[in-house]
Amino acid sequence: MIKKEEVFKIGILNKPHGVKGEVAFTFSNDVFDRADCDYLVLLLDGILVPFFIKEYRFKSDTVALVKFEGVDTAEKARKFTNVEVYFPIKYMDAQEDMLSWNLFEGFKVIDKRHGNLGEIVGVDDSTINVLFVIEKKGKELLLPAHKEFVVGIDKGRKVVHVDIPEGLLD
């Protein structure tokens, strides 16, 4: 069984494309094209399920047309509409240059001056400036996800240590 902490979200499946089982896949990270992994993990009814990629081709910079093994009709492909897509972290470890901010979902954020800021519950990459969505005691904080703010990462304890410039949290 695949656990949530073993994967990170890279996109969502859209509607079927054509009649042969292809699905449009909107992605925020093209790691599936760069890493040596022949499957993607789909979240179906709350369960993470691996699906082997038969073939794919890029439609644009953020959309690929994917055909999964065993999915050969538009009707079968339609069942995957609006399904979240994840990628196994284990294929990322040897490739540090492929680091994705989505990997940090579930990590605690501890600032040098302000202490515990909360837990990263999401990553907002809808604008050019990627933001960590941090939650603490029901309150939400948006923090720029900049490499220069990160001073350390403890993957084992799932903690990101940051040094945020003065006034940014005000």
Residue pairs with C-beta under 8 A, 6 or more apart in sequence:
1 48
2 41
2 48
2 49
2 50
2 88
3 48
4 48
4 106
5 89
5 106
5 158
6 88
6 89
6 90
7 41
7 48
7 86
7 87
7 88
7 89
8 86
8 87
8 89
8 100
8 102
8 103
8 105
9 28
9 84
9 85
9 86
9 102
9 105
10 27
10 28
10 29
10 31
10 32
10 40
10 85
10 86
10 87
10 100
10 102
11 25
11 26
11 27
11 28
11 29
11 84
11 85
12 25
12 26
12 82
12 83
12 84
12 85
13 23
13 24
13 25
13 26
13 42
13 66
13 80
13 81
13 82
13 83
13 84
13 85
14 23
14 24
14 25
14 26
14 63
14 81
14 82
15 23
15 24
15 78
15 81
16 22
16 23
16 24
16 74
16 77
16 78
16 80
16 81
17 23
17 24
17 65
17 77
18 74
19 73
19 74
20 67
20 72
20 73
20 74
21 67
21 68
21 71
21 72
21 73
21 74
21 76
21 77
22 65
22 66
22 67
22 77
23 65
23 66
23 67
23 68
23 71
23 77
23 80
23 81
24 59
24 63
24 64
24 65
25 56
25 63
25 64
25 65
25 66
25 85
26 62
26 63
27 62
27 63
27 64
27 85
28 62
28 102
28 125
29 87
29 98
29 100
29 102
31 87
31 91
31 92
31 98
31 100
32 40
32 53
32 56
32 87
33 56
33 58
33 64
34 95
34 98
35 87
35 91
35 92
35 95
35 98
36 91
37 87
37 88
37 91
38 52
38 53
39 50
39 51
39 52
39 53
40 50
40 51
40 53
40 66
40 68
40 85
40 86
40 87
41 48
41 49
41 50
41 51
41 85
41 86
41 87
41 88
42 48
42 49
42 50
42 51
42 80
42 83
42 84
42 85
42 86
43 49
43 83
43 84
43 85
43 86
44 83
48 86
51 68
51 69
51 71
52 68
52 69
53 66
53 67
53 68
53 69
54 67
54 68
54 69
55 66
55 67
56 64
56 65
56 66
56 67
57 64
57 65
58 64
58 65
59 65
68 80
70 76
71 77
71 80
89 103
92 98
92 99
92 100
92 103
101 123
101 125
101 130
101 132
101 145
102 123
104 120
104 123
104 132
104 145
104 160
105 120
105 121
105 122
105 123
106 119
106 120
106 158
107 119
107 120
107 158
107 159
107 160
108 116
108 118
108 119
108 120
108 157
108 158
108 159
108 160
109 116
109 117
109 118
109 119
109 120
109 132
109 134
109 143
109 159
109 160
109 162
110 116
110 117
110 159
110 160
110 161
110 162
111 117
111 161
111 162
111 163
111 164
112 151
112 161
112 162
112 163
112 164
113 163
113 164
114 164
114 169
116 136
117 134
117 136
117 141
117 143
117 162
118 134
118 135
118 136
118 137
118 139
118 141
119 134
119 135
119 136
120 132
120 133
120 134
120 160
121 133
121 134
121 135
122 132
122 133
123 130
123 131
123 132
123 133
123 145
124 130
124 131
124 132
124 133
124 142
125 131
129 144
130 144
130 145
131 142
131 143
131 144
131 145
132 142
132 143
132 144
132 145
133 140
133 141
133 142
134 140
134 141
134 142
134 143
135 141
141 169
143 149
143 162
143 164
143 168
144 168
149 162
149 163
149 164
149 165
150 160
150 161
150 162
151 161
151 162
151 163
152 160
152 161
153 159
153 160
153 161
154 160
154 161
